[in-house]
Amino acid sequence: MKKILSLTIIIGFVFVDFLFFHDIAKPGEATSLPQFITGILSLPVMYFAFQTIFKARHE
């Protein structure tokens, strides 16, 4: 169950980050503070989700 939850979190953050970086590429778009914070916070969340997946694989 943890593995499925971790994969869901990773896919969700990758999707949100893709939309965020897609908007940055548009001319005249400004990055808001919530968008920036979401992008930064997604990195440790994805790291811990990957750790959960790899720990489950080794057990």
N, CA, C and O atoms as a GROMACS GRO file, in nm:
protein
  236
    1MET      N    1   0.082  -0.120   0.000
    1MET     CA    2   0.000   0.000   0.000
    1MET      C    3   0.087   0.126   0.000
    1MET      O    4   0.056   0.224  -0.068
    2LYS      N    5   0.197   0.122   0.078
    2LYS     CA    6   0.286   0.237   0.082
    2LYS      C    7   0.347   0.264  -0.056
    2LYS      O    8   0.368   0.379  -0.094
    3LYS      N    9   0.376   0.156  -0.128
    3LYS     CA   10   0.436   0.171  -0.260
    3LYS      C   11   0.340   0.241  -0.357
    3LYS      O   12   0.380   0.327  -0.434
    4ILE      N   13   0.213   0.203  -0.352
    4ILE     CA   14   0.113   0.266  -0.438
    4ILE      C   15   0.095   0.413  -0.401
    4ILE      O   16   0.086   0.499  -0.489
    5LEU      N   17   0.091   0.441  -0.272
    5LEU     CA   18   0.078   0.580  -0.227
    5LEU      C   19   0.199   0.662  -0.270
    5LEU      O   20   0.185   0.776  -0.315
    6SER      N   21   0.318   0.605  -0.257
    6SER     CA   22   0.440   0.676  -0.298
    6SER      C   23   0.440   0.704  -0.447
    6SER      O   24   0.476   0.814  -0.490
    7LEU      N   25   0.400   0.606  -0.527
    7LEU     CA   26   0.394   0.626  -0.672
    7LEU      C   27   0.292   0.734  -0.708
    7LEU      O   28   0.316   0.815  -0.797
    8THR      N   29   0.179   0.735  -0.639
    8THR     CA   30   0.077   0.836  -0.664
    8THR      C   31   0.129   0.976  -0.631
    8THR      O   32   0.106   1.071  -0.705
    9ILE      N   33   0.199   0.987  -0.519
    9ILE     CA   34   0.256   1.117  -0.480
    9ILE      C   35   0.359   1.163  -0.583
    9ILE      O   36   0.359   1.279  -0.622
   10ILE      N   37   0.445   1.073  -0.627
   10ILE     CA   38   0.548   1.109  -0.725
   10ILE      C   39   0.484   1.154  -0.855
   10ILE      O   40   0.521   1.258  -0.910
   11ILE      N   41   0.388   1.078  -0.905
   11ILE     CA   42   0.322   1.114  -1.031
   11ILE      C   43   0.250   1.248  -1.018
   11ILE      O   44   0.254   1.330  -1.109
   12GLY      N   45   0.184   1.269  -0.904
   12GLY     CA   46   0.113   1.396  -0.882
   12GLY      C   47   0.207   1.515  -0.881
   12GLY      O   48   0.178   1.617  -0.944
   13PHE      N   49   0.318   1.503  -0.810
   13PHE     CA   50   0.412   1.614  -0.805
   13PHE      C   51   0.481   1.638  -0.940
   13PHE      O   52   0.504   1.752  -0.978
   14VAL      N   53   0.512   1.531  -1.011
   14VAL     CA   54   0.572   1.548  -1.144
   14VAL      C   55   0.474   1.619  -1.237
   14VAL      O   56   0.514   1.705  -1.315
   15PHE      N   57   0.347   1.584  -1.228
   15PHE     CA   58   0.245   1.650  -1.310
   15PHE      C   59   0.232   1.798  -1.275
   15PHE      O   60   0.229   1.884  -1.364
   16VAL      N   61   0.225   1.828  -1.146
   16VAL     CA   62   0.214   1.968  -1.102
   16VAL      C   63   0.339   2.046  -1.142
   16VAL      O   64   0.328   2.159  -1.190
   17ASP      N   65   0.457   1.987  -1.123
   17ASP     CA   66   0.581   2.055  -1.160
   17ASP      C   67   0.589   2.076  -1.311
   17ASP      O   68   0.639   2.178  -1.356
   18PHE      N   69   0.540   1.980  -1.389
   18PHE     CA   70   0.538   1.998  -1.534
   18PHE      C   71   0.452   2.118  -1.572
   18PHE      O   72   0.492   2.200  -1.655
   19LEU      N   73   0.334   2.128  -1.512
   19LEU     CA   74   0.248   2.242  -1.541
   19LEU      C   75   0.313   2.373  -1.499
   19LEU      O   76   0.302   2.474  -1.568
   20PHE      N   77   0.382   2.371  -1.385
   20PHE     CA   78   0.450   2.490  -1.335
   20PHE      C   79   0.560   2.534  -1.432
   20PHE      O   80   0.566   2.651  -1.469
   21PHE      N   81   0.646   2.442  -1.474
   21PHE     CA   82   0.755   2.478  -1.563
   21PHE      C   83   0.705   2.508  -1.704
   21PHE      O   84   0.768   2.585  -1.776
   22HIS      N   85   0.593   2.449  -1.743
   22HIS     CA   86   0.534   2.480  -1.872
   22HIS      C   87   0.487   2.626  -1.874
   22HIS      O   88   0.500   2.694  -1.975
   23ASP      N   89   0.432   2.674  -1.761
   23ASP     CA   90   0.387   2.813  -1.752
   23ASP      C   91   0.505   2.910  -1.751
   23ASP      O   92   0.494   3.020  -1.805
   24ILE      N   93   0.617   2.870  -1.692
   24ILE     CA   94   0.734   2.958  -1.688
   24ILE      C   95   0.785   2.986  -1.829
   24ILE      O   96   0.834   3.095  -1.858
   25ALA      N   97   0.774   2.885  -1.917
   25ALA     CA   98   0.827   2.898  -2.053
   25ALA      C   99   0.747   2.998  -2.137
   25ALA      O  100   0.797   3.043  -2.240
   26LYS      N  101   0.627   3.033  -2.096
   26LYS     CA  102   0.546   3.128  -2.172
   26LYS      C  103   0.599   3.269  -2.150
   26LYS      O  104   0.630   3.307  -2.037
   27PRO      N  105   0.609   3.346  -2.256
   27PRO     CA  106   0.656   3.485  -2.239
   27PRO      C  107   0.556   3.567  -2.156
   27PRO      O  108   0.435   3.558  -2.175
   28GLY      N  109   0.609   3.644  -2.064
   28GLY     CA  110   0.527   3.733  -1.984
   28GLY      C  111   0.466   3.669  -1.860
   28GLY      O  112   0.396   3.736  -1.785
   29GLU      N  113   0.491   3.542  -1.838
   29GLU     CA  114   0.437   3.474  -1.720
   29GLU      C  115   0.524   3.504  -1.598
   29GLU      O  116   0.647   3.506  -1.608
   30ALA      N  117   0.462   3.527  -1.487
   30ALA     CA  118   0.534   3.551  -1.362
   30ALA      C  119   0.509   3.433  -1.268
   30ALA      O  120   0.401   3.375  -1.266
   31THR      N  121   0.610   3.400  -1.191
   31THR     CA  122   0.599   3.290  -1.095
   31THR      C  123   0.552   3.346  -0.962
   31THR      O  124   0.611   3.438  -0.907
   32SER      N  125   0.443   3.289  -0.911
   32SER     CA  126   0.392   3.334  -0.782
   32SER      C  127   0.466   3.259  -0.671
   32SER      O  128   0.529   3.156  -0.695
   33LEU      N  129   0.459   3.312  -0.552
   33LEU     CA  130   0.524   3.250  -0.437
   33LEU      C  131   0.470   3.109  -0.410
   33LEU      O  132   0.549   3.019  -0.386
   34PRO      N  133   0.337   3.088  -0.413
   34PRO     CA  134   0.288   2.951  -0.392
   34PRO      C  135   0.340   2.852  -0.497
   34PRO      O  136   0.368   2.737  -0.463
   35GLN      N  137   0.352   2.893  -0.622
   35GLN     CA  138   0.406   2.805  -0.726
   35GLN      C  139   0.552   2.772  -0.695
   35GLN      O  140   0.594   2.656  -0.707
   36PHE      N  141   0.628   2.870  -0.656
   36PHE     CA  142   0.769   2.849  -0.625
   36PHE      C  143   0.786   2.756  -0.505
   36PHE      O  144   0.869   2.666  -0.508
   37ILE      N  145   0.708   2.778  -0.400
   37ILE     CA  146   0.717   2.695  -0.280
   37ILE      C  147   0.675   2.552  -0.311
   37ILE      O  148   0.738   2.458  -0.262
   38THR      N  149   0.572   2.532  -0.392
   38THR     CA  150   0.530   2.398  -0.431
   38THR      C  151   0.641   2.326  -0.504
   38THR      O  152   0.665   2.207  -0.480
   39GLY      N  153   0.708   2.396  -0.594
   39GLY     CA  154   0.819   2.335  -0.667
   39GLY      C  155   0.933   2.295  -0.576
   39GLY      O  156   0.991   2.187  -0.591
   40ILE      N  157   0.967   2.380  -0.481
   40ILE     CA  158   1.076   2.351  -0.388
   40ILE      C  159   1.039   2.236  -0.294
   40ILE      O  160   1.119   2.146  -0.269
   41LEU      N  161   0.917   2.239  -0.240
   41LEU     CA  162   0.874   2.136  -0.145
   41LEU      C  163   0.854   2.000  -0.211
   41LEU      O  164   0.858   1.897  -0.144
   42SER      N  165   0.833   1.999  -0.341
   42SER     CA  166   0.813   1.870  -0.408
   42SER      C  167   0.941   1.787  -0.410
   42SER      O  168   0.934   1.664  -0.417
   43LEU      N  169   1.056   1.850  -0.405
   43LEU     CA  170   1.182   1.775  -0.411
   43LEU      C  171   1.201   1.682  -0.290
   43LEU      O  172   1.225   1.563  -0.311
   44PRO      N  173   1.191   1.731  -0.166
   44PRO     CA  174   1.207   1.637  -0.054
   44PRO      C  175   1.093   1.535  -0.046
   44PRO      O  176   1.115   1.421  -0.004
   45VAL      N  177   0.972   1.574  -0.084
   45VAL     CA  178   0.861   1.480  -0.081
   45VAL      C  179   0.887   1.366  -0.179
   45VAL      O  180   0.866   1.249  -0.145
   46MET      N  181   0.932   1.398  -0.299
   46MET     CA  182   0.962   1.293  -0.396
   46MET      C  183   1.081   1.209  -0.351
   46MET      O  184   1.083   1.088  -0.375
   47TYR      N  185   1.179   1.270  -0.286
   47TYR     CA  186   1.293   1.194  -0.234
   47TYR      C  187   1.246   1.088  -0.134
   47TYR      O  188   1.285   0.972  -0.145
   48PHE      N  189   1.163   1.128  -0.038
   48PHE     CA  190   1.116   1.033   0.062
   48PHE      C  191   1.023   0.928   0.002
   48PHE      O  192   1.021   0.813   0.046
   49ALA      N  193   0.946   0.967  -0.100
   49ALA     CA  194   0.860   0.869  -0.166
   49ALA      C  195   0.946   0.766  -0.239
   49ALA      O  196   0.916   0.647  -0.234
   50PHE      N  197   1.052   0.810  -0.307
   50PHE     CA  198   1.143   0.715  -0.372
   50PHE      C  199   1.210   0.625  -0.270
   50PHE      O  200   1.228   0.506  -0.295
   51GLN      N  201   1.248   0.680  -0.155
   51GLN     CA  202   1.310   0.599  -0.050
   51GLN      C  203   1.214   0.489  -0.004
   51GLN      O  204   1.256   0.376   0.019
   52THR      N  205   1.087   0.522   0.010
   52THR     CA  206   0.987   0.424   0.052
   52THR      C  207   0.976   0.312  -0.051
   52THR      O  208   0.967   0.195  -0.016
   53ILE      N  209   0.976   0.349  -0.179
   53ILE     CA  210   0.966   0.248  -0.284
   53ILE      C  211   1.088   0.157  -0.283
   53ILE      O  212   1.074   0.035  -0.292
   54PHE      N  213   1.207   0.214  -0.272
   54PHE     CA  214   1.328   0.131  -0.277
   54PHE      C  215   1.346   0.048  -0.151
   54PHE      O  216   1.399  -0.063  -0.159
   55LYS      N  217   1.303   0.096  -0.035
   55LYS     CA  218   1.310   0.017   0.088
   55LYS      C  219   1.216  -0.103   0.078
   55LYS      O  220   1.251  -0.212   0.123
   56ALA      N  221   1.098  -0.082   0.020
   56ALA     CA  222   1.002  -0.192   0.004
   56ALA      C  223   1.057  -0.298  -0.090
   56ALA      O  224   1.025  -0.416  -0.076
   57ARG      N  225   1.136  -0.257  -0.185
   57ARG     CA  226   1.193  -0.350  -0.283
   57ARG      C  227   1.303  -0.436  -0.220
   57ARG      O  228   1.321  -0.552  -0.259
   58HIS      N  229   1.376  -0.381  -0.124
   58HIS     CA  230   1.488  -0.452  -0.062
   58HIS      C  231   1.444  -0.546   0.050
   58HIS      O  232   1.520  -0.634   0.089
   59GLU      N  233   1.324  -0.529   0.101
   59GLU     CA  234   1.278  -0.611   0.213
   59GLU      C  235   1.217  -0.741   0.166
   59GLU      O  236   1.173  -0.822   0.247
   0.00000   0.00000   0.00000
